[in-house]
Amino acid sequence: MQKPTWEDRYSTGNIPWDTGVPDEHLIDMVKNLPIRPCRVLEIGCGTGTNALWMAEQGFGVLGIDLSPLAINAAKAKANEVAATGHHEGSCEFRQLDFLSAPPPDGPYDFVFDRGCFHVFDKADEQSEYAKRVAAVLGPQGQWLSIIGSTEGGPREEGPPRRTLRDVVNAIEPFLELCEMRSVVFRAHAPTKALAWRCLSRQRQVPAQPSTLRQENEVAQGAA
């Protein structure tokens, strides 16, 4: 059976990831790292909850998503918020396939995705995703990704599961890994699925090759 498309999911309302509340890990990073208001790209923005929250904190946000239905819903939310005048920053939404076309108006100081990296099963797609994130980040730019993990017991629901090795192999060639933490994907969900909270940043120098001890060093140590 063919997998339903994202448009199918939004048209039927089968979108359990759309909680209607900002992601707790994003809030923690912004408040406690802290990440100051800057130019932000949210990949897979869905109906705009996280992007609109960031705009309320003073960020200038572009939210992109593959689904036109999701983008239409996000724009409707943005119009409602604009009518209240509560935004400190700015927010716009565009339908875009991140793996096919670069988002406009880059580079960005901060990239956020909640559950986008983990939708890709193949290593080359995961690597391409990380490469494209690196390409849109400016100097010192950071990327926060919330990724379903292989930790925890068996479950029938929740986000796709990726190993730590999957994540590191994809990201390390292009970005410097700053933090990798095991967290609960969503604390108040019925299923406490575990996730990787992965923070990386634009590289200043290329990743260096893994090293091997020379035979003479081993011999000296044994002497």
C-alpha positions as CSV (number, residue, x, y, z in Angstrom):
1,M,0.0,0.0,0.0
2,Q,1.3,3.4,-0.9
3,K,2.1,5.7,2.0
4,P,-0.2,8.7,2.4
5,T,1.3,12.0,1.3
6,W,1.7,14.9,3.7
7,E,-1.2,16.5,1.8
8,D,-3.3,13.4,2.5
9,R,-2.5,13.7,6.2
10,Y,-3.4,17.3,6.4
11,S,-6.6,16.9,4.4
12,T,-7.8,14.1,6.7
13,G,-6.6,15.7,9.9
14,N,-4.3,12.8,10.7
15,I,-1.5,15.1,12.0
16,P,-0.6,14.0,15.5
17,W,2.6,16.1,15.4
18,D,0.5,19.3,15.2
19,T,0.0,19.8,19.0
20,G,-1.0,23.5,18.8
21,V,1.6,24.4,21.4
22,P,5.2,25.5,20.9
23,D,7.9,22.8,21.2
24,E,9.2,22.7,24.7
25,H,12.8,22.1,23.6
26,L,12.7,25.1,21.3
27,I,11.4,27.2,24.2
28,D,14.2,25.9,26.5
29,M,16.9,26.7,23.9
30,V,15.6,30.2,23.3
31,K,15.2,31.0,26.9
32,N,18.2,29.3,28.4
33,L,21.0,29.1,25.8
34,P,20.0,31.8,25.1
35,I,19.3,32.3,21.4
36,R,18.7,36.0,20.7
37,P,16.2,37.3,18.2
38,C,17.7,36.8,14.7
39,R,16.8,35.5,11.2
40,V,15.2,32.1,11.5
41,L,14.3,29.3,9.1
42,E,11.8,26.7,10.3
43,I,11.8,23.6,8.1
44,G,8.6,21.6,8.1
45,C,6.7,24.4,9.9
46,G,3.3,22.7,9.6
47,T,0.5,25.0,10.6
48,G,3.0,27.5,12.0
49,T,2.8,27.1,15.8
50,N,6.5,27.3,16.5
51,A,7.2,29.9,13.8
52,L,4.6,32.2,15.3
53,W,5.9,31.7,18.8
54,M,9.4,32.7,17.7
55,A,8.0,35.8,16.0
56,E,6.3,36.7,19.3
57,Q,9.8,36.6,20.9
58,G,11.1,39.1,18.3
59,F,12.6,36.7,15.7
60,G,12.2,37.2,12.0
61,V,10.9,33.8,10.8
62,L,10.4,32.1,7.5
63,G,8.5,28.9,7.8
64,I,8.5,26.4,5.0
65,D,6.6,23.2,4.4
66,L,6.0,20.7,1.6
67,S,2.2,20.8,2.1
68,P,0.2,23.6,0.6
69,L,-2.6,22.8,3.1
70,A,-0.2,23.2,6.0
71,I,1.0,26.5,4.6
72,N,-2.5,27.8,4.1
73,A,-3.4,27.0,7.7
74,A,-0.2,28.7,8.9
75,K,-1.0,31.8,6.9
76,A,-4.5,31.9,8.4
77,K,-3.0,31.7,11.9
78,A,-0.5,34.5,11.1
79,N,-3.3,36.7,9.8
80,E,-5.3,36.2,13.1
81,V,-2.2,37.0,15.1
82,A,-1.4,40.0,13.0
83,A,-4.9,41.4,13.7
84,T,-4.1,41.4,17.5
85,G,-0.8,43.3,17.0
86,H,1.1,40.9,19.4
87,H,4.1,40.2,17.2
88,E,7.4,41.7,18.2
89,G,9.1,40.1,15.1
90,S,7.9,39.0,11.8
91,C,6.7,35.7,10.2
92,E,6.0,34.5,6.7
93,F,5.2,31.1,5.3
94,R,6.1,29.5,1.9
95,Q,5.4,26.1,0.4
96,L,8.8,24.7,-0.5
97,D,10.5,21.3,-0.9
98,F,13.7,21.8,1.1
99,L,15.6,19.0,-0.7
100,S,14.7,20.4,-4.1
101,A,15.1,24.1,-3.8
102,P,17.0,26.5,-1.4
103,P,14.8,28.8,0.7
104,P,14.9,32.4,-0.3
105,D,16.6,35.3,1.5
106,G,19.3,33.3,3.3
107,P,21.6,33.0,5.1
108,Y,19.9,32.4,8.4
109,D,21.2,32.7,11.9
110,F,19.1,29.9,13.3
111,V,17.4,26.9,11.7
112,F,14.8,24.8,13.6
113,D,13.1,21.6,12.7
114,R,10.9,19.4,14.9
115,G,10.8,16.0,13.3
116,C,12.0,16.7,9.8
117,F,15.4,15.0,9.8
118,H,13.9,11.7,11.0
119,V,11.4,11.4,8.1
120,F,14.2,10.3,5.8
121,D,15.1,6.6,5.8
122,K,18.1,6.6,3.6
123,A,21.6,7.7,4.7
124,D,22.1,9.8,1.5
125,E,18.9,11.7,2.1
126,Q,19.8,12.4,5.7
127,S,23.2,13.6,4.6
128,E,21.8,15.8,1.8
129,Y,19.4,17.3,4.4
130,A,22.2,18.2,6.7
131,K,24.3,19.6,3.8
132,R,21.4,21.8,2.8
133,V,21.0,23.1,6.4
134,A,24.7,24.0,6.5
135,A,24.3,25.8,3.2
136,V,21.6,28.1,4.5
137,L,23.3,28.9,7.8
138,G,25.3,32.1,8.2
139,P,28.6,32.4,10.2
140,Q,28.1,31.1,13.7
141,G,24.6,30.0,12.6
142,Q,23.0,27.2,14.7
143,W,20.6,24.3,13.9
144,L,18.3,22.7,16.5
145,S,16.7,19.5,15.4
146,I,14.4,17.2,17.4
147,I,14.8,13.7,16.1
148,G,13.0,10.5,17.1
149,S,15.5,8.1,18.7
150,T,16.1,4.4,19.0
151,E,16.2,4.7,22.8
152,G,13.4,3.5,25.0
153,G,11.2,0.4,24.7
154,P,9.2,-0.8,21.7
155,R,6.3,1.4,20.7
156,E,3.7,1.3,17.9
157,E,3.2,5.1,17.7
158,G,5.3,8.2,17.7
159,P,8.1,9.6,15.6
160,P,10.4,7.5,13.3
161,R,13.4,6.2,15.1
162,R,17.0,7.1,14.2
163,T,20.2,5.9,15.8
164,L,22.8,8.3,17.2
165,R,25.1,6.9,14.5
166,D,22.5,7.9,11.8
167,V,22.5,11.4,13.1
168,V,26.2,11.9,13.5
169,N,27.2,10.3,10.2
170,A,24.9,12.8,8.4
171,I,25.7,15.9,10.3
172,E,29.4,15.8,11.2
173,P,30.8,16.3,7.7
174,F,29.0,19.6,7.3
175,L,28.3,21.0,10.8
176,E,30.0,21.1,14.2
177,L,28.0,19.1,16.8
178,C,27.5,21.2,19.9
179,E,25.1,19.1,22.0
180,M,23.3,15.8,21.7
181,R,20.9,15.0,24.5
182,S,18.4,12.2,25.0
183,V,15.0,13.8,25.8
184,V,11.3,13.0,25.6
185,F,9.9,14.0,22.3
186,R,6.8,15.6,23.8
187,A,6.5,15.5,27.6
188,H,2.7,15.6,27.7
189,A,2.0,13.0,25.0
190,P,0.4,9.7,25.9
191,T,3.4,7.8,24.5
192,K,6.6,9.1,26.0
193,A,8.7,8.6,22.9
194,L,12.4,9.5,23.3
195,A,14.2,11.8,21.0
196,W,17.6,13.3,20.3
197,R,17.8,17.0,20.9
198,C,20.6,17.9,18.5
199,L,22.2,21.3,18.4
200,S,24.9,22.0,15.8
201,R,26.5,25.1,14.3
202,Q,28.2,26.3,11.2
203,R,31.7,24.9,10.9
204,Q,34.7,27.2,11.2
205,V,37.1,24.4,10.2
206,P,36.5,21.1,8.4
207,A,35.9,18.0,10.4
208,Q,39.3,16.3,10.8
209,P,39.9,12.6,10.1
210,S,39.7,10.0,12.9
211,T,43.3,9.2,14.0
212,L,45.2,6.0,14.7
213,R,48.0,5.8,17.2
214,Q,51.3,5.1,15.5
215,E,53.0,1.8,16.1
216,N,56.1,3.5,17.7
217,E,53.8,5.3,20.2
218,V,52.2,2.0,21.2
219,A,55.6,0.5,21.6
220,Q,56.9,3.3,23.7
221,G,53.8,3.0,25.9
222,A,54.5,-0.7,26.4
223,A,58.2,-0.2,27.3
